[in-house]
Each structure stands twice: as C-alpha cells, then as structure tokens.
Amino acid sequence: MENANFLEEVKAWPTRTRDYVNELKLEMRRVSWPSRKQVESTTVVVIFTVFAFAAFFAVVDAILNGSVTRLYKALTH
C-alpha cells in the first residue's frame, strides 16, 4: 500500500512542479517593484541606521566595559 502512495506522489510531482512555477510567474507579475530612486534612498537609510546603531553599541560597550573593569579592580584589591 505504501508503494502505491509513493508512486502516485512521484507521478504527480511534474504536475505539481509545473503548477508551482506557473503560480510563481503569475505572482511575480503582480509585484509592484520599487523604482531605482526608491531603492537608492532606502539603501542610504539602512546604511546610516547600521552605522548609527554600531556607534551606539560601541559607546554602550565602552561604558559597560569600563564599569565592569573598575568593579572588578575594586573587588580584587
């Protein structure tokens, strides 16, 4: 019985694959693609945000590192 189900699934694979590709093509036609200007402007925003967060975390890391170092020195001496 298992072999029959397996064979049916194997036989249906080309049809399911073709249906999937056709649905994918249809969906890709419905996508509203951004203009080049929109992509460039959002890329600039993302890059700026990444650098801003990197700077923020660098400052927080430096503060926490200094605090933990001072606490460690105070407790070990």
C-alpha positions as YAML, in Angstrom:
chain: A
units: angstrom
residues:
- id: 1
  name: MET
  ca: [0.00, 0.00, 0.00]
- id: 2
  name: GLU
  ca: [2.86, 2.36, 0.79]
- id: 3
  name: ASN
  ca: [4.42, 1.78, -2.61]
- id: 4
  name: ALA
  ca: [1.18, 2.76, -4.36]
- id: 5
  name: ASN
  ca: [1.00, 6.06, -2.46]
- id: 6
  name: PHE
  ca: [4.66, 6.73, -3.13]
- id: 7
  name: LEU
  ca: [4.25, 6.05, -6.85]
- id: 8
  name: GLU
  ca: [1.22, 8.34, -7.04]
- id: 9
  name: GLU
  ca: [3.21, 11.13, -5.39]
- id: 10
  name: VAL
  ca: [6.10, 10.60, -7.78]
- id: 11
  name: LYS
  ca: [3.75, 10.66, -10.76]
- id: 12
  name: ALA
  ca: [2.12, 13.88, -9.51]
- id: 13
  name: TRP
  ca: [5.45, 15.64, -8.99]
- id: 14
  name: PRO
  ca: [5.84, 17.06, -12.54]
- id: 15
  name: THR
  ca: [2.30, 18.43, -12.48]
- id: 16
  name: ARG
  ca: [2.73, 19.98, -9.03]
- id: 17
  name: THR
  ca: [6.07, 21.48, -10.05]
- id: 18
  name: ARG
  ca: [4.62, 22.96, -13.24]
- id: 19
  name: ASP
  ca: [1.66, 24.40, -11.29]
- id: 20
  name: TYR
  ca: [4.03, 25.90, -8.74]
- id: 21
  name: VAL
  ca: [6.18, 27.56, -11.41]
- id: 22
  name: ASN
  ca: [3.12, 28.95, -13.20]
- id: 23
  name: GLU
  ca: [1.72, 30.37, -9.94]
- id: 24
  name: LEU
  ca: [5.12, 31.84, -9.16]
- id: 25
  name: LYS
  ca: [5.28, 33.58, -12.54]
- id: 26
  name: LEU
  ca: [1.77, 34.97, -12.04]
- id: 27
  name: GLU
  ca: [2.62, 36.25, -8.58]
- id: 28
  name: MET
  ca: [5.84, 37.87, -9.79]
- id: 29
  name: ARG
  ca: [3.84, 39.83, -12.38]
- id: 30
  name: ARG
  ca: [1.65, 41.21, -9.57]
- id: 31
  name: VAL
  ca: [4.60, 42.54, -7.57]
- id: 32
  name: SER
  ca: [4.98, 46.30, -7.56]
- id: 33
  name: TRP
  ca: [8.70, 46.79, -7.94]
- id: 34
  name: PRO
  ca: [10.30, 49.93, -6.44]
- id: 35
  name: SER
  ca: [11.99, 52.46, -8.66]
- id: 36
  name: ARG
  ca: [15.76, 52.84, -8.70]
- id: 37
  name: LYS
  ca: [15.44, 56.10, -6.75]
- id: 38
  name: GLN
  ca: [13.40, 54.38, -4.02]
- id: 39
  name: VAL
  ca: [15.95, 51.57, -3.75]
- id: 40
  name: GLU
  ca: [18.84, 54.04, -3.52]
- id: 41
  name: SER
  ca: [17.15, 56.16, -0.86]
- id: 42
  name: THR
  ca: [16.17, 53.21, 1.32]
- id: 43
  name: THR
  ca: [19.69, 51.79, 0.95]
- id: 44
  name: VAL
  ca: [21.13, 55.06, 2.25]
- id: 45
  name: VAL
  ca: [18.73, 54.97, 5.20]
- id: 46
  name: VAL
  ca: [19.69, 51.37, 6.01]
- id: 47
  name: ILE
  ca: [23.43, 52.10, 5.83]
- id: 48
  name: PHE
  ca: [23.07, 55.20, 8.01]
- id: 49
  name: THR
  ca: [20.99, 53.26, 10.55]
- id: 50
  name: VAL
  ca: [23.54, 50.44, 10.71]
- id: 51
  name: PHE
  ca: [26.36, 52.91, 11.41]
- id: 52
  name: ALA
  ca: [24.26, 54.77, 13.99]
- id: 53
  name: PHE
  ca: [23.49, 51.54, 15.85]
- id: 54
  name: ALA
  ca: [27.14, 50.47, 15.61]
- id: 55
  name: ALA
  ca: [28.23, 53.77, 17.17]
- id: 56
  name: PHE
  ca: [25.58, 53.49, 19.89]
- id: 57
  name: PHE
  ca: [26.61, 49.96, 20.81]
- id: 58
  name: ALA
  ca: [30.29, 50.92, 20.74]
- id: 59
  name: VAL
  ca: [29.60, 53.67, 23.29]
- id: 60
  name: VAL
  ca: [27.46, 51.37, 25.46]
- id: 61
  name: ASP
  ca: [30.12, 48.65, 25.25]
- id: 62
  name: ALA
  ca: [32.87, 51.08, 26.27]
- id: 63
  name: ILE
  ca: [30.83, 52.33, 29.23]
- id: 64
  name: LEU
  ca: [29.94, 48.83, 30.41]
- id: 65
  name: ASN
  ca: [33.48, 47.58, 29.89]
- id: 66
  name: GLY
  ca: [34.89, 50.45, 31.94]
- id: 67
  name: SER
  ca: [32.33, 49.93, 34.68]
- id: 68
  name: VAL
  ca: [32.93, 46.20, 34.93]
- id: 69
  name: THR
  ca: [36.70, 46.71, 34.91]
- id: 70
  name: ARG
  ca: [36.50, 49.26, 37.73]
- id: 71
  name: LEU
  ca: [34.17, 47.00, 39.72]
- id: 72
  name: TYR
  ca: [36.49, 44.02, 39.22]
- id: 73
  name: LYS
  ca: [39.52, 46.05, 40.34]
- id: 74
  name: ALA
  ca: [37.63, 47.37, 43.38]
- id: 75
  name: LEU
  ca: [36.62, 43.87, 44.43]
- id: 76
  name: THR
  ca: [40.01, 42.25, 43.87]
- id: 77
  name: HIS
  ca: [42.15, 44.80, 45.74]
...
